[in-house]
Amino acid sequence: MEKINGTLYSNQIYSNTGSREFTEKATEAAFLLGGIGTGNVSLGSRGDLRDWEIFNHPNKGLKLPNKFFSIWAKEMNQPSIAKVLEGKVPPPHSGSHGYYPNTAAGLPRMSSSALKGEYPIANVVFKDNDLPVDVELEAYTPFIPLNTEDSGIPCAILKYKVKNKSEMKTDVAIAGSLYNPVGGIEYDEFSNYQGLGGLNVNEVREEKDFKGLYMYSKKYDKNDLKYGNVALTTTNKNVTFKPVWLRGRWFDEMQEFWDDFSKDGKLNDLGYTTPSTDRKSVNSIDSVFYERQSDTGSLSIYETLNPQEEKEFLFLLTWYFPNRINGWSERHRVKEKGREITQNYYSKRFNSSWDVTKYIYENFDRLKTESFKFHHALFSSTLPNYVLEAISSNITVLRSPTCMWLKDGHFLGYEGCFDNWGCCDGNCTHVWGYAQTLAFLFPELERNMRKTEFLEELEEDGHMNFRAVKMFDSEWIFQEKKAPAAVDGQMGSIMRVYREWKISGDKEFLDNMWPHVKKALTFALVQWDTDGDLVLDGIQHNTYDIEFHGPNPLSHLFFLGALRAVEEMAKIENDLEMAEKCKNIFDLSRSRTDDMLWNGEYYIQKINDVDEVKYQHGEGCLSDQLLAQQIAHILGLGYLLPEEHVNKAIQSIFKYNFRDNFSNHVNCQRTYVMDDEKGLVLCSWPNGGRPKFPFIYSDEVWTGVEYQVATHLIYEGFVDEGLTIVKAIKERHDGIKRNPWNEVECGHHYARSMASWGLLLSLSGFNVDMGKKEISFNPVINKENFSSFWSTGTAWGTYHQEMDEITGEIIPEIKVLYGDLSGVKVKTSSKELTL
């Protein structure tokens, strides 16, 4: 047991090596494989591939038929053994017709499996008492911070490592089977599957250094939304193919495949030369009597292992579905005039999944080396394991269907995802405002989002659409009228322009943003300060999807943060008049705000009658009241309100809003935490005064808010309290109740969860200012032996410091592992270095 802030936590969820392991019983654990803007497929704790989301929209729960890997082994002088290379199928087994054959649930499986995921790399260890070999799967997609292109490849690399544990030579084969998904798939009430395509082709192709199956359709034009192809390939030499499974009735196809593979580990080509049928069954009960509109294909790798020898069986899965709607979901309130087709960004680089495959194999060593270098840099840190998991697991948002990357360069994001479509369109400024991950790993894409906000979505009067729709010749409609500007989103975007400048030092970017930034700031004084006292008191739309009325801390601290950011940017732009103006407004506004909203413990909303207008918080202790201050700490902007008050307010948020147990928590809103779980609610009313109808999410728990509060607690010196919140989040996401790589809010892979990157910044005391060519470190834990990852807009690497046992001096060391940091000063608590 570990005690943090007086609360005991079990360490049993972490293995001896630190990272958690999830057995086949962890049915919620699903590790995403796929690139930025490419879609993905998820690896489950059983070693199964599921949630096929490669078709330009989410597909939670989509499983392709006949999709599995299988192993065959024959020890010398012993009978052969064949099994599906997955852990056992967990209960419940309550289907009305059991499991249909296309699930392969009736075939022998491994005794057990355990998944360990350290993003971007996952490992699955299989155990089986019958097989004479040990098997482990290593799975990843190239991920290299600052290298957007090579982090945006539509692929999954699957490497099975097989070790002969017997004293005799052993022949081993691993077969990968894949259904041709082009055109789509549906299931009837009997779980018979039927392709929605037709004229599908599974073709064996060979190149000098690799070979495999290339799956496509002759039915679709290159501009059709269903157009695409997939490839399953290997660089191993001893390969056999069954490009098309038996086109038989009932369950013949599975029977013939298994009989063929389990006999000797090798596959026989059945000789089909025609595409699949383009005929659909007349009714579901007859579907098993007709040729299906698509086929399954398999390739098998065969190797001989000497006693105790280990060999690798490499499979590369690539996909290419380039076409998508040039806009947001048709199912939401965006009224789009045109629904033309555009392409994913990866279509600029590749012409097919086979083209993707060639690129990966040609660059395999480099892509792996740089991806694994990042992994090692991050996970060799001395930060607590649950913190590293929180930081890394939410990177998945960038490579989930939450995000899209279009051929014209636009990087766009929903807030999250429904099971089958994006949820809450438009780079929502007030949600993405919490996120820090993208800015520090792929600042080029983050700057792209700022350009969308200020160059495309900002109107002449300074009104910024908090959802990007103008770019699609559309208008965002909210409650039957044009949506208002969001105060936290718009002021937060101004702060983020300053962040992007500090991370990148890109003066051209700042020059282009500058006139639009001034316009956006001026709008705040016109729109939200109705009485001219420099305290925002108007109707203020915000991230809770409602309007706060009157002065309140969430809105006004963002205004103060924007003033400070604009003041600093004005100095860089040599606009001294604007800098002076912002400073004067800030000083007056800061003083008046503190006098008006400070109640002695925290900041409140100033409103005469909290029940006169629905959905306010009044005297409540709002967890987000200091959100802009947390961002200001990251940006080095100093205190927006008196330090002693900020310090006490963040303590109050933890004191009043963190719950050790939710068994008696009343929540009539959406529920994300329950029973004996721990978490931080959005608001509480410790001194009474709760409105009859408080703002609509007040009793909920959002991980993005929890992370920003934890980060702020750490910045203010309350490290234990911050870590208490983080550990509570990860204990809730235990692989059984929730997916560790999918923190849900208003949708799967919710963007707000990327606030978790702030933990790395606050714990390491990392600050970057590439405009001044300076970075600095000031760790707040493990000071005598500290290591962590760092990144700027030009380079990334590791920082390490340790104490000399004789002199007591702190000795710093910085390593640049990627990019260039030449001429940059590195400041630490003990000395200054110049690279």
PANUDREN-871322 format. One line per 3 residues: number of its first residue (from 1); for each residue x, y, z of C-alpha. Coordinates in steps of 0.001 Angstrom, whole numbers, plus 500000, padded with zeros to 6 digits. Layout:
N
NUM	X,Y,Z  ... .
This chain:
835
1	500000,500000,500000  501087,503587,499287  499869,506514,501349 .
4	499338,509846,499603  497772,512762,501452  496399,510430,504087 .
7	494732,508099,501580  495866,504520,501034  496221,503233,497475 .
10	496922,499715,496321  500130,499205,494379  498970,495828,493111 .
13	497759,497323,489851  501393,497942,488885  503894,495217,488015 .
16	507428,494975,489352  508643,496877,486288  506256,499715,486998 .
19	503759,499550,484160  500465,497820,484652  499636,494477,483091 .
22	496136,493628,481929  495100,489982,481699  492478,488623,479338 .
25	489917,489482,482031  490578,493195,481393  488047,493334,478596 .
28	488020,497144,478448  491760,497488,477836  492280,498438,474192 .
31	495553,499910,472925  495276,502069,469801  497433,501327,466765 .
34	497426,503854,463936  498848,507226,462914  497772,510850,463268 .
37	494748,511381,461045  494733,507796,459749  492222,506014,461926 .
40	493231,503030,463993  492632,499486,465140  492868,498526,468802 .
43	494813,495709,470420  492950,494018,473256  494357,492337,476329 .
46	493816,488915,474722  496026,489895,471798  492953,490399,469613 .
49	492439,493201,467113  489143,495022,467474  487416,498381,467025 .
52	488323,498722,463355  488245,502510,462950  490203,502843,459716 .
55	487262,503978,457567  487281,507699,458485  484837,507491,461355 .
58	484704,505779,464763  483712,502135,464900  483697,501116,468548 .
61	482737,497472,468753  483383,496678,465078  485066,493302,464738 .
64	485945,491912,461356  484987,488265,460773  487711,485620,460732 .
67	490266,488146,461978  492854,486424,464134  496395,485152,464263 .
70	497043,481478,464884  500081,479431,465817  501141,475911,464867 .
73	504084,474145,466487  505634,470719,466144  508421,469592,468405 .
76	510587,466866,466866  509033,463412,467376  505898,464947,468915 .
79	502440,465607,467505  501727,469100,466229  499594,471623,468103 .
82	497577,474525,466650  495861,477309,468533  494422,480746,468005 .
85	497067,483185,469199  494817,484924,471684  493894,484569,475326 .
88	490712,482784,476258  487384,484416,475444  486061,485830,478727 .
91	482476,485548,479947  479650,486283,479727  478802,483707,477080 .
94	475174,484718,476807  474539,485191,473102  471244,483842,471814 .
97	473107,481498,469452  476401,481166,471272  479382,482364,469246 .
100	479171,482326,465477  482017,480539,463643  483450,483784,462232 .
103	484528,484689,465795  486707,481530,465965  485563,481212,469588 .
106	485346,477438,469249  489013,476968,468323  491723,476157,470908 .
109	493335,479204,472487  496317,480107,474620  496073,479436,478348 .
112	496493,483100,479264  497588,486505,478029  498756,489769,479588 .
115	498945,493160,477884  501404,495849,478954  501093,499147,477151 .
118	503570,502008,477316  502400,504257,474539  503301,504028,471711 .
121	504440,500405,472308  502336,497486,473516  503458,493994,474474 .
124	501293,490933,474932  502793,487914,476673  501056,484615,475944 .
127	501303,481533,478129  500349,478006,477171  501190,474695,478783 .
130	500681,472654,475600  502990,474520,473248  506755,473885,473287 .
133	507385,477613,472696  506927,480948,474470  505271,483732,472504 .
136	505246,487495,472941  503728,490152,470680  505270,493589,470219 .
139	502914,496072,468560  503271,499738,467661  502816,502419,465040 .
142	505746,504783,464378  505550,507765,466716  508235,510454,466577 .
145	507581,513824,468239  508127,516810,465885  507960,514438,462891 .
148	504311,514754,461967  504593,512911,458657  506150,509747,460050 .
151	503756,509841,462998  500872,509894,460527  501317,506556,458764 .
154	498240,504288,458437  499710,501104,459805  500170,498682,462685 .
157	503436,496777,463129  502933,493378,464770  506018,491380,465681 .
160	505631,487964,467332  508730,486799,469185  508778,483029,469543 .
163	511287,481159,471711  511765,477413,471641  511694,476322,475280 .
166	512204,472629,474491  515444,470701,474028  514466,469579,470537 .
169	514157,471338,467209  510696,472764,466788  508883,473876,463648 .
172	506624,476873,464162  504170,478696,461930  502121,481805,462628 .
175	499289,482692,460280  497560,486032,460005  494022,486047,458640 .
178	492269,489183,457410  488856,489808,455944  488777,492172,452949 .
181	486759,495071,454444  486497,497291,451367  482889,498372,450924 .
184	481913,497713,454530  480309,494883,456432  477080,494081,458185 .
187	475772,491162,460249  472306,489655,460283  470399,488446,463334 .
190	472180,485099,463115  475583,486824,463084  476125,485770,459509 .
193	478296,488447,457933  477747,489969,454559  480079,492352,452826 .
196	478559,495543,451532  481087,495794,448756  481403,493293,445979 .
199	483986,492483,443323  486610,492347,446066  490039,490923,445271 .
202	492639,489344,447567  495885,489366,445648  499271,487852,446515 .
205	502082,490296,445779  505836,489954,446128  508577,492559,446185 .
208	512306,492064,446578  512251,492340,450374  508663,491545,451342 .
211	505531,489765,450257  501921,489603,451308  498234,490037,450611 .
214	496861,493147,448920  493089,493502,449300  490980,495870,447218 .
217	487761,496107,445194  487113,496545,441479  483745,498096,442228 .
220	484609,501579,443453  485960,504602,441652  488955,506338,443252 .
223	486714,509233,444271  484136,507066,446008  483906,507326,449786 .
226	484140,503522,449985  487242,503328,447850  490293,501884,449576 .
229	492521,498899,450210  494448,497072,452919  497613,494995,452961 .
232	498993,492318,455284  502666,491637,454587  505900,490270,456009 .
235	509644,490346,455402  510000,486731,456526  511044,484455,453676 .
238	509185,481203,454306  505595,482165,453589  502558,480338,452253 .
241	499220,481855,451272  495540,481116,451188  494488,484347,449481 .
244	490823,483369,449465  489160,481078,451983  486793,478409,450705 .
247	483693,479915,449143  481414,477328,450649  478154,477070,452511 .
250	477393,477163,456200  480652,476886,458178  482806,475343,455461 .
253	485257,478252,455147  486451,478115,458757  486580,474330,458758 .
256	488695,474172,455611  491097,476866,456830  491666,475263,460214 .
259	492086,471770,458790  494642,473122,456328  496648,475181,458816 .
262	496578,472747,461735  497893,469918,459539  501388,471312,458912 .
265	501326,475082,459505  501352,475742,455772  498507,477025,453623 .
268	497190,475831,450290  496006,478279,447662  492540,477159,446556 .
271	493048,478700,443139  490248,481247,442966  490891,483724,440137 .
274	487687,485757,440133  486665,488585,442458  484014,488036,445083 .
277	480393,488151,444004  478484,491386,443654  475241,489678,444590 .
280	473557,490128,447945  471431,487415,449548  467689,487773,449177 .
283	467165,487284,452907  469298,486663,455957  468449,482994,456497 .
286	469676,482227,452987  472918,484156,453361  474913,481060,454270 .
289	473983,479518,450898  475341,482322,448758  478808,483436,447952 .
292	479673,486350,450176  480504,489740,448716  483989,489641,450155 .
295	486571,487064,451212  489017,486282,453975  492669,485696,453123 .
298	495612,484351,455157  499376,484210,455047  501480,481890,457172 .
301	505127,482352,458198  507067,479126,458781  510318,478868,460766 .
304	512431,476150,462405  513828,476932,465859  516757,475182,467490 .
307	516561,474483,471241  516290,477778,473199  516434,479758,469947 .
310	514200,482789,469422  512915,484047,466068  510682,486874,464983 .
313	507520,486617,462899  506814,490073,461490  503432,491186,460172 .
316	502714,494652,458846  499097,495778,458530  498561,498880,456376 .
319	495412,500558,455096  494415,503225,452626  490953,504797,452730 .
322	491753,508284,451456  488325,509804,450855  486221,511551,453456 .
325	483544,514239,453662  485042,517726,453620  483313,518750,456807 .
328	481914,517647,460123  479238,515119,460909  475944,515312,459061 .
331	474267,514180,462260  474890,517424,464150  473690,521003,463985 .
334	476226,522342,461535  474377,523424,458397  476774,522830,455563 .
337	476047,523997,452032  478350,521513,450359  479304,517952,451176 .
340	482096,517525,448652  484724,514858,449125  488248,515581,450224 .
343	491152,513324,451177  493169,512494,454248  496609,514047,454513 .
346	498316,510679,454105  496998,510524,450533  499528,513254,449664 .
349	502320,510814,450441  500884,507455,449446  498799,506058,446602 .
352	497776,502774,448232  498315,500590,451266  500995,498779,449245 .
355	502727,502120,448773  502546,502649,452548  504060,499208,453044 .
358	507002,499964,450765  507757,503178,452625  507728,501492,456020 .
361	510039,498667,454997  512425,501074,453269  512620,503155,456457 .
364	511915,500433,458997  515075,500720,461098  514871,504511,461353 .
367	511168,504556,462161  511601,501950,464862  514757,503474,466339 .
370	513282,506943,466671  509946,505672,467997  511608,503465,470587 .
373	513979,506317,471476  510969,508450,472397  509443,505594,474355 .
376	512626,505066,476334  513078,508791,476939  509587,509078,478381 .
379	509431,505867,480406  512970,506015,481797  511789,509030,483776 .
382	511805,509069,487571  508218,510346,487568  505712,508000,489272 .
385	504463,505220,487005  500842,506312,487195  501887,509823,486162 .
388	503772,508450,483157  500701,506447,482254  498480,509518,482533 .
391	500863,511566,480373  501308,508918,477695  497877,507285,477529 .
394	496148,510454,476375  498480,510846,473414  496074,508354,471847 .
397	493547,511161,471338  495750,512532,468548  495697,509209,466717 .
400	492064,508354,467368  489066,509256,465167  488677,512347,467358 .
403	491221,513986,465050  491421,514364,461293  494239,515690,459142 .
406	493109,516805,455705  495018,516865,452446  495041,520682,452422 .
409	496926,520612,455739  494107,521429,458134  494400,519570,461423 .
412	490952,519291,462971  489428,517688,466018  486076,516808,467441 .
415	485717,517023,471203  485451,513233,471287  483670,510383,469517 .
418	480378,508570,469657  480657,504850,468984  480080,505456,465278 .
421	480644,509147,464563  482455,512214,465799  480956,514040,468761 .
424	480847,517841,469087  482382,519345,465996  484828,522033,465245 .
427	488147,522290,467106  486065,523453,470061  488235,526195,471550 .
430	487041,525881,475130  487629,522101,475220  490897,521982,473305 .
433	492041,524858,475526  492780,522386,478315  495010,520227,476129 .
436	498803,520521,476220  499919,517285,474552  499733,518322,470899 .
439	501453,521663,471514  504551,520058,473011  504811,516996,470760 .
442	503648,518307,467378  503691,522121,467621  503320,522445,463850 .
445	499830,520961,464079  498941,523099,467090  499930,526250,465182 .
448	497678,525020,462381  494750,525073,464801  495561,528663,465825 .
451	495612,529674,462166  492159,528187,461726  490838,530107,464735 .
454	492340,533502,463959  492624,533539,460170  489417,531702,459245 .
457	486976,531720,462165  487529,535246,463530  485050,537790,462211 .
460	485662,541475,461551  484202,542560,464889  486512,540160,466760 .
463	483869,537474,467342  485534,534047,467155  483478,530995,466291 .
466	484350,528552,469018  483670,525763,466561  485399,525849,463179 .
469	482691,525885,460519  483309,528888,458244  486109,526943,456599 .
472	483409,524586,455304  481196,527487,454165  478882,526802,457080 .
475	477410,528398,460169  477295,527012,463690  473738,527115,465000 .
478	473192,527066,468765  469686,527069,470205  468203,528021,466840 .
481	470464,531040,466319  474034,531882,465508  476281,530616,468281 .
484	477820,533186,470628  481547,533534,471165  482884,531492,474107 .
487	484778,533663,476543  487053,530903,477884  487671,529565,474383 .
490	488411,532926,472765  490595,534310,475567  492261,530910,475897 .
493	493099,530925,472187  494902,534223,472683  496964,532652,475463 .
496	497696,529686,473225  499100,531906,470483  501664,533041,473036 .
499	502300,529402,473971  502914,528461,470357  505388,531344,470042 .
502	507268,530294,473168  507481,526646,472115  508516,527335,468517 .
505	510085,530773,468357  508330,531105,464982  508296,534874,464430 .
508	506500,534657,461101  503659,532814,462827  503425,535464,465544 .
511	503533,538308,463010  500633,536756,461110  498577,536237,464260 .
514	499251,539602,465865  496605,541889,464275  493938,539205,464756 .
517	494946,538616,468365  494435,542315,469134  491031,542237,467468 .
520	489971,539183,469494  491051,540794,472770  489262,544065,472037 .
523	486062,542093,471449  486089,541010,475109  485810,544571,476382 .
526	482967,545326,473979  481056,542067,474372  481449,541034,477994 .
529	482251,544195,479998  478875,545938,479953  479578,548626,482552 .
532	483155,549514,481646  484697,548638,485004  487124,546154,483358 .
535	485468,543170,485081  483544,540891,482718  479897,540927,483741 .
538	477952,540211,480571  476421,536964,479356  479391,534645,478933 .
541	479119,531387,477013  481616,528812,478257  482754,525202,478260 .
544	479777,524024,480319  477530,524717,477313  475690,527472,479200 .
547	476128,531180,479872  477437,532543,483139  475847,535844,484105 .
550	477866,538436,485959  481461,538405,487182  482907,534923,487710 .
553	486413,533480,488085  486460,531107,485092  485730,533830,482558 .
556	487614,536666,484144  490858,534843,484837  490963,533959,481150 .
559	490550,537656,480383  493413,538464,482727  495528,535711,481184 .
562	494822,537035,477686  495837,540544,478773  499151,539267,480099 .
565	499795,537188,476980  498998,540111,474681  501229,542397,476746 .
568	504157,540010,476240  503416,539528,472541  503129,543297,472082 .
571	506670,543717,473389  507927,541154,470898  506022,542930,468103 .
574	507401,546270,469296  503862,547538,469815  504687,549381,473032 .
577	501406,551289,473079  499446,548015,473147  501754,546571,475782 .
580	501215,549564,478047  497464,549499,477477  497238,545813,478421 .
583	499355,546352,481532  497168,549201,482745  493944,547289,482127 .
586	495395,544197,483778  496443,546036,486929  493038,547674,487393 .
589	491063,544588,486441  493132,542314,488669  492552,544438,491748 .
592	488835,544868,491148  488340,541181,490432  490058,540099,493609 .
595	488060,542561,495685  484803,541484,494072  485107,537678,493902 .
598	487359,536554,496783  485379,535057,499684  488316,534260,501939 .
601	488765,530694,500693  488185,530746,496952  486719,532810,494129 .
604	482963,532906,493570  480492,534143,490986  478973,537552,491791 .
607	475277,537359,491082  472357,538887,492993  469996,535921,492749 .
610	471592,532615,491760  468165,531170,490907  466999,534058,488749 .
613	468816,532537,485776  469357,528793,485477  472738,527067,485433 .
616	474983,529339,487515  477378,528434,490340  477146,531458,492629 .
619	478820,530702,495975  480100,527372,494713  483728,526278,494726 .
622	484362,525746,491017  487187,523334,490134  487927,525369,486993 .
625	488028,528737,488746  491839,528885,488352  492139,527123,484982 .
628	493623,530202,483300  496108,530542,486159  497283,526984,485592 .
631	497844,527832,481937  499600,531057,482941  502026,529001,485039 .
634	502811,526827,482018  503437,529972,479970  505483,531748,482634 .
637	503043,534669,482844  503121,534948,486622  500165,535269,488979 .
640	496951,536660,487566  495575,537265,491062  497365,537599,494422 .
643	499622,534613,495020  498374,533990,498543  494767,533901,497355 .
646	495545,531623,494420  497445,529340,496777  494535,529114,499192 .
649	491940,528740,496439  493638,525721,494898  493810,524125,498350 .
652	490096,524768,498761  489322,523119,495428  491054,519953,496575 .
655	489577,520162,500073  485990,520570,498970  485814,518861,495565 .
658	487926,515722,495873  485943,512707,497065  487415,509532,498540 .
661	484130,507721,497973  481160,508380,495698  478755,505916,497306 .
664	476612,508727,498718  477286,511307,496009  474057,512529,494416 .
667	474430,513136,490692  471420,513547,488423  473673,514402,485503 .
670	476002,512168,483464  477904,509683,485596  481589,508901,485139 .
673	482541,507944,488716  480527,505891,491175  480466,503701,494266 .
676	483770,503534,496166  485801,505253,493452  487707,508498,494006 .
679	487564,511665,491953  487184,515439,491737  483735,516906,491114 .
682	483370,520046,489025  481782,522112,491774  480679,522007,495393 .
685	478882,524384,497763  480677,524001,501103  479059,527154,502502 .
688	475599,526513,501104  473938,528518,498378  473640,525723,495809 .
691	471282,526880,493041  468095,524948,492487  469418,524147,489026 .
694	473212,524590,489073  475217,524596,485860  474459,521407,484040 .
697	477664,519414,484627  478427,520561,488156  478161,517140,489838 .
700	480175,515297,487185  483831,514245,487146  485935,515045,484063 .
703	489478,513760,483816  490584,516868,481901  489533,519063,484812 .
706	491126,516669,487275  494431,516843,485400  494474,520638,485221 .
709	493724,520909,488950  496393,518297,489742  498886,520216,487605 .
712	498031,523461,489363  498310,521897,492803  501821,520786,491892 .
715	502743,524268,490649  501581,525723,493970  503657,523222,495947 .
718	500920,520727,496881  502540,517758,495182  500912,515004,497248 .
721	497462,516413,496627  498109,516602,492890  499382,513034,492763 .
724	496363,511883,494780  494069,513039,491985  496195,511454,489250 .
727	496329,508092,490967  492579,508145,491488  492059,508651,487737 .
730	494295,505754,486769  492775,503428,489360  489378,504075,487805 .
733	490788,503178,484385  491826,499682,485423  491108,497829,482170 .
736	488072,496125,483664  485779,499051,484391  487308,501449,481876 .
739	489902,501526,479116  493273,502958,480272  493766,504433,476767 .
742	490352,506023,476429  489297,508662,478928  485655,509367,478170 .
745	483787,512608,478693  481452,513799,475932  482740,510988,473748 .
748	485575,508492,473488  489192,509753,473424  488101,513126,474704 .
751	490368,516068,473869  490204,517666,477331  492064,514665,478781 .
754	495237,515918,477075  495559,518342,479986  497556,515454,481497 .
757	500735,516674,479735  500771,519501,482265  501845,516963,484893 .
760	505173,516521,483125  505673,520278,482922  504835,520989,486548 .
763	506729,518077,488090  509876,518776,486073  509535,522544,486392 .
766	510106,522753,482646  509700,526101,480951  510483,526898,477344 .
769	511003,530221,475571  512466,529603,472147  512000,533263,471317 .
772	514664,533988,473927  516480,530718,473180  516019,529539,476765 .
775	514673,526486,478533  514748,525754,482248  514170,522922,484712 .
778	513238,522987,488383  512016,519536,489493  509753,519377,492524 .
781	510221,515650,493253  513193,513287,493335  515525,516308,493223 .
784	518567,514261,494199  518044,511862,491286  515614,513161,488705 .
787	515052,512292,485041  512339,513304,482612  511448,513852,478977 .
790	511324,517380,477532  510362,518845,474169  510415,522167,472329 .
793	509446,523190,468825  512888,522251,467500  514117,519308,469583 .
796	513364,516784,472304  515366,514676,474680  515961,513942,478364 .
799	516978,515954,481385  518756,514387,484341  520072,515796,487570 .
802	521630,514131,490578  523314,515241,493739  527038,514761,494253 .
805	527224,512794,497493  530468,514489,498528  529799,518143,497684 .
808	525999,518129,497818  525994,519933,494490  523218,519245,491970 .
811	524800,518157,488684  522526,518652,485642  522729,516854,482311 .
814	520651,517409,479192  520564,515151,476147  519180,516105,472749 .
817	517813,512922,471175  516056,514475,468182  516295,517827,466429 .
820	518523,520807,467174  518903,522898,470312  522058,524733,469284 .
823	522621,528053,471004  519866,527510,473558  520589,528290,477202 .
826	519560,525668,479743  518880,527023,483196  518742,524769,486249 .
829	518689,525349,489974  522466,524924,490167  523962,526203,486936 .
832	523415,527398,483397  524413,525454,480284  524643,526560,476669 .
835	524188,523956,473952 .
